[in-house]
């Protein structure tokens, strides 16, 4: 009997160990990254003709490093916003233009990265191009950086116009000479867009959509973009000629944090 009892105890211990493995193994293998809700899509799946020059997965942005949360150069938006861009693009193609997007959905972890960078007053790596006339200590007070962004709700996009046939943007060379984002188009970074008076993400009042100092073809280009997108249901942020939000937003009060990656919208 002692032998049987010992065998039973051993069997019970083995069963308990197996149960422990069965219960804990799936948790250990679980994917910690959140995925996008079903209402989000990759813009390319709705309109593959819209040009994408996604800046934040690269070092060519106001921080000078790839931004947290951007795993791939991909535009992700809520489906209504993506469809509205498709309608605008269809209209533009008939007129010899294309939209080009710089940023779309932006995870909260990217916004947090912006905040950490803005608080580090010693890091002015990209000042010469993106904020030559703004003291970095003023970025929060002047509204250039904030702890929340409408981009994280999924219906906001940063974009411009490109005259067709589209030329490729110039290569960005880290550490190269920086030209102010408000310099004449021929001098600043060649990103192939029409002349809007400033480059994308230019921290300067010249970026205000209706700044009276911006005249001629530059003003006409801004107004052309604004009318096209307004007709498609977007609302412009007055301080940034490139910033548009589709209304009504699907998620007006929710700030998401899934990464910008194809796997986040796989199957949508």
N, C-alpha and C positions, 0 to 999 in steps of 0.2 A: 504493500500500500504506500509505503514511503516513496518508492520509485514512481508510482503513478501520480502521487501528489506533487512530486518534484516536476514531473513532466507537464502536469496541468499548469503549474505555476510558470514554467518556462513558456508554455504555449500562450498563456494569458499575457505575459510580458511582451512576447513577440507581437501579439495582436494589438496591444496598446501602442507599441512602437510604430506599427504599420498605420494605425488610425491617426497617430500624430503626424506622420509623413503625409498621409492623404489629406489631412485638414490644412496643414501649413504650406505644402508645396505650391498650390495655386496662388496663394498670397505672395509668396516669394517671387513668382514669375509674372505677377500682374504688371501691366504697363502703367507707370506712374503719370504719364503725360495725358492730359485731357484732350479729347477730340472736339471738333466743332459740332454744334447742333446741326440737325438735318437741313436747316434753312440756309446754311452757308455753302457756297460753291467756289470752285476755282474759276476765275473770270474766263480763262482760256476755254473752258468747256461750254461757255455760253457764247463767246465771241473770240475766236482765235486770231482775228485780224487786228485787234487793238494791240499796239506796241507796248511792251513792258520793259521799262528800264528801272528795275527795283533797286533803290539806292541803299537801303538799310542793311541788306546782307553783305554789303561791300564796305570798303574803307572810305569811299567818296561820299561823305556826309559831314555834318557840322561837328561830329565828335572825332572823326578820323579813324574809327574802328568799326568792324561789324557789330551790329546791335543785337543785344540779347533777344532770343526768341525767334529770330529769322534764320530758319534752317535752310531754306531754299529761296531763290528769287522768284517768288510766286505771288500773284495778286489773288487774294481771297476776299469775297464780299458776300453779303446776304443776297439771296437770289433776286429779289426785286431790284436791288441796286445794280446788280450785274445786267439784268435784262434792260434796265433803263439806259445803261451805258451802251448796250448793243443797239438800241433805237437811235441814240445820238450818233453812234459810229456809222450806222447805215446812211443817215442823212449827210454826214461829213464826207463819206467816200464818194458820194455823187458830186461833191464840190471840190474834189481833189485833195482832201485832207484826211488825216487819221488822228485819233486820240493816242496819247502816250501816257501811261500811268507810272508814277514814281513810288507811290505807297498806297496801300488799301487798308485792309484790316491790320491793326497793330496790337499785339498782345500787351497786357498790362505790364509784364516783365520788361518789355522794351521801354515803356514809359518810365518805369522805375530806373532803368539804366540812364535815360535822359536826365532824370532828377539827380542821380548820383554824380553824373558828369558836371551838371550845372553847379553843384555845390563845391566842386573841386576847382577853385579859382586859379590854381596854378596850371591847369591844363588848357592851353589856348592853341593847340596844334593847328586848328583849322580857322583861326580867327581871320587870317588874311583874305580868305575867300567868302566865308559865310556871315561874319559879323564884324567887319572892320571898324564900324563907327559906333558899336555898342559895347559898353563896359560889361564884362561877363557878370559882374555882381548885380547887374540890372535885369538879367534874363527872366527872373520870376516876376519882378515888379512890372516889367514892360510887356508881359504876357507871351513871351516867346517859348517858355517852358512852364508846364503845369503838371500837377500830380495825377491828373486824369486827362484822357483824350477821347474825343468823339470817335476817333478811328477804332478804338477798342470795342465799340458797339456794332461795328461791321458794315455800316452803310455810308461811310465817309471815304473819299478817295482824293489823292493829290495827283493832278494831271496837267497836261498841256496839249498843244496842237503841233502836228508835224505836217509839213507840206509834202505831198507825194510827187515823185517817188522818194521814199525816205532814205536819207543818207545815214550811215552808221554813226553813232556818237564817237567822239574822240576817245582814245584810251586814257584812263586816269593813271597818273604816275605818282604814287605816294612819295612825299618829300620834294616834289617839284615846285616850281614857282607858283605862288597863289595869286590869282587876279580877283579883285573884288567882284562880288556877285552882281553889282549894279554897273559894272564897267560896260562900255559898248559891246554889242554882241560879238563883233569880230575879235575882241580881246579876251572875253571870258571863256570858261570851259565850253567846248563845242559839243552840245548834246543833241544837235539836229532839230531842235524845236524852232518854231517861228519866234520872232523877237517879241518877248513880253516885257521888256524893259529891265528885268532882273532875272537871275537864275532861280531855280527851285530852292526852297528853304533859305532864302535870303533874309536874314534878320535885319530888316531895315524898313522904315516907313514907306520907301519907294515900292515895297511889295503890296501896299494897300491897293486893292483892285481899282479904285477910282481916285488914286492920288493925282492931284491936278498937275503935277510936274511931268507926268507921263502923258505924252501927246502923240499925234501922228499915227504911224502904223502900229506902234507899240500899244497905244490905247485902243486902236481898232481891233487888234488881235485879242486883247483882253475882253473886249465887248462881244466879239464874235464867239469866243469860248463861253462866255457867260450866257449869252442868249441861247446858244445851242443846248447847254446843259439845263438852263432854266426851263426851256420848252420840254425837256425830258423829265422834269420833276425834281431837279436838284436845286439846292440853296447854297449860295456862295458865302464863305466867311469873308467879311469885308477887309480884314487885315491881311489876307493871303489870296492872291489872284488864282492860285492853283488848287485851293481847298474847297471841296463841294460835298454836301451831304444830301442823300436822297431822302425825301419826306413823303409820307410819314415813315419814321424808322420802325423796323420790326422790334428792336430792342432798345427803346429810348432810355432805359435806366439800368442796363446791364453792361458791365465792363468785363470782357472775356480775357482769358489768359492761355488759350491753347496755342501751340507754336505755329508759325507760318511754315507749313510743310505739306506735301501732297498727301501724306498719310492722315493729316487732320481732317481732310474732306474726302477721303477715299470712300467710294460707293455713293456719294451724294449726287 
